[in-house]
Amino acid sequence: MNTDMSRRQFVGLAGSLATVLGLGLVGCGGGAGKGSAAGSAAAKDVKGAAESKKLVVGFDKSYPPYGFVGDDGEYTGFDLDLAKAVADKQGWEVKYEAIDWDAKDTLLNSGAINCIWNGFTMEGREDDYTFSEPYMLNEQVLVVKKDAGIKSWDDLAGKTVITQTDSAAQDVLEGDQKDLAATFATLDTIGEYNTAFMQLESGAVDAVACDLSIAQYQLAAKPDAYTQLDEPLSSEHYAVGFKKGDTKSADAVTESLKALYEDGTVQDLCDKYSSYGLSFDNWVLK
């Protein structure tokens, strides 16, 4: 669900959408499988990563440290490096597709991508995707300006809170934490988190609801500007999402992730992105 600094705008989208249009699909976002009848029929013939020996990773290029554009203009990030390491273990080719997050389900069902790997929360989505085993602990949290005097959820009453469209944070605030959201002046949504934090910094909004990884990244980048409220909105896990029924690919990825933990690759990658707030302590697949 996905921030470099524009959390869901994308270079690779044009090619992906051309594939989608070529298959006659319409619509985006929402739930899995929202396409035309012709598109759904075509999707049945799409080969998964294990069968095609090619891992086509759909990711948000504005979601550091999991996926983003590096200083050299190339795609980088913890999840992208992890996907490459898994592909190497399996003898697969790997391809990165920066996508519009709202279009992820259409792209997955069309075969334009064959997995979603980008700090992707599995809880609440189990009926829509076949997942690898979870590999990383995550939380949904609230970030505010350090000098705003907001110390707890109670202080958000009458305030404006913003989150990313179709994000896990939005799901939580419209679900389990809807009573909390009812105390806000408004719960706004936006296409990507970098703009959300720009609005927070300018005072246009009072809080950003986001993944722990996003909060850690923003706090590491601007420790004097922001603070995270102590109480999380929810705790959850990241996993790799595949088209429903693609168990073979999901199992192969899980097997490789366990092997990468054993051989020290996971530790090395966590260390590589530790300056972005990523912690090896949050790794759960062993």
Secondary structure, DSSP 8 states (H G I E B T S, - for coil): ----S-TT--STHHHHHHHHHHTT----SSSTT-S-HHHHHHHTT---HHHHTEEEEEE-TEETTTEEE-TTSSEE-HHHHHHHHHHHHHT-EEEEEE--GGGHHHHHHHTS-SEE-SS-B-TT-TTTEEE----EEEEEEEEEETTS---SGGGGTT-EEEEETT-HHHHHHHTTTHHHHTTSSEEEEES-HHHHHHHHHHTS-SEEEEEHHHHHHHHHH-TTTEEE-SS-SEEEEE--EEETT-HHHHHHHHHHHHHHHHTTHHHHHHHHTGGGT--GGGB---
